[in-house]
Amino acid sequence: MLIIFGKKISDEKQVRYALPEIYGIGFSIANKICNLLDIPLNVKISDLTEHQKFLISTYIKENYLIDNQLKIQVQNNIQTTIDIKSVRGFRHRSKLPVRGQRTHSNGRTRKRGF
């Protein structure tokens, strides 16, 4: 079992399908990481050497914001839009859809709040 930044990844999965389980890494970034580190896409996590696992974790740590760091950055960005009193910030504060969706017949999920 591979543990990257507190996230346990199953040994049975291929690398390109296992890496997107980490918040902030998608399928295309997982493929990019495999290509840069010369890891075949169809190899499973259990078949990786310790050196390859180390390379993957250090590359991700140096080049990408993941998990809690990314969540904090997103929350700070939302707070910034609220603080500068933009339209998006107003809609975030009022718990309305932010990106132009209609609210007359849709948007019940967002309007319901937390």
C-alpha positions, 0 to 999 in steps of 0.5 A: 500500500502506497501512502502519499501525504496521508492518503492510502492508495491501493496496491491493486490499481494502476498508477494512472488510476490510483494517483487521481485519488489524491485531491488536486491531481486529476487524470491528465496530471497523473499521466503527465507525472508517469511520462516525466518519471518514465513510469509505464502507464499500465504498471500497478502500484505494487510493482513500483520500486521504493525509488519510484514511489519516492520519486512520485511523492517528491515530484508531487510535493515540489510541483503541485498544491494538493489536499489541505494546501489546495483546499485552503487556497480555494477557501482564501480565494472565495474569501477574497472575492467576498472581501472585495465585494464583487458580484461573485462574492455577494453570491457566495455570501448569499449562498446562491449559484455563482457562475450564472446559473438560473435560480427561478426553476433550478438551483435548489441545492445551492439555495438550500444552504448548509 
